[in-house]
Amino acid sequence: MEFQRQLRATKSVFAWIQAYNTYTQFLINHFCRPANCFGQAHVDDCLGTLARVHRDLFPSTKGNAAQVVKGMLKEKFEVDKVPDGLIYFPMTLGGLGLRNPFASLQAMRSNVIEDPNIIIDEAFEDEAHEYQIAKSRFEKSASKYWNHHLGECPTEFMDWKEYIRNRRARSKPFQRAWLELQKPAQEEPLELTPKVERLLKKLPVASMGAGSGEGILNDWGRMTPYWKEIVSLYAEEMEEKFGGLAVVEKALLPMGLVGLWKGRKVRWEG
C-alpha cells in the first residue's frame, strides 16, 4: 500500500505524524464532503473506508494510529504509559499533533438526514397540497379577481399536468427541497463542561491566539469543532498526568522550530 510505504520512509516521529496527517486528510478530501443529498450512508461509507485503511495499515494495533505512535516513542525514547491526549494535543501545548480523521466525520453524522428520499417525498406532498389550495381558491373567487380585459373568465382550474409543467423553474416545494439537499453537513456542537472551562481558563490568552481557531484556545467560542471534541475527550487525563492542558509552559517550547516544522512540506518517497 502506498500510504504504508510513505510512513515507513519517515525518519522521525514528527515526520511520521506529518505524513499520516497529510495522507488521511487527502483521503477525506476525496470522499466528498458529507451533505444531505448523500444521506448518512455516505458518512458511514467514509468511516468504514477509513477504518479498513487503518486496519490494513496497522494490523498489530487493530488500526489504532495512536498506539503506533506510542510504540515508536517507547522504542526510540523508552517512554511508556503515554496518555492519548499527549498524542492528539497540538504542538503549541506540547502535544504531538496527531489528527484523528474519524472525529469530524463522526460529529457530522447526526446532522445529516438519514434518507434524502424523505426530502423529495415531502416536496411531492407539499406540491400536491399547494395545488389543492390554489384550486380551491380559484373555484371560490376566480371571477371576483379576474381582469376582464383578458377576456372571458376561465371556469376550470388548470389540471395537475399543467400545474407541474414548469416544476423545475417555479415549484417552491422543490426549491426548498433542493436547498435542503445541498446543505453540507456541520459538526454537532459540543457543550462546554465546567471542568473543561476551568482548564481552558488556565491557558494564557496569547498562547493560542490564532484567529482561525486552530488549536486549543482559552476561548471556547473561537475553537473549531474538531479541537472542542479533542479537548473534551482528553482534558481529564491530561489534568491527571500534567496538572492541566499544557504539557509544558509555552516559554519552554521552541515555538520557532514548531512553526517551521508545521509549515514544512511532506517529502514523499518516490
Disulfide bonds with the S-S distance in Angstrom:
none
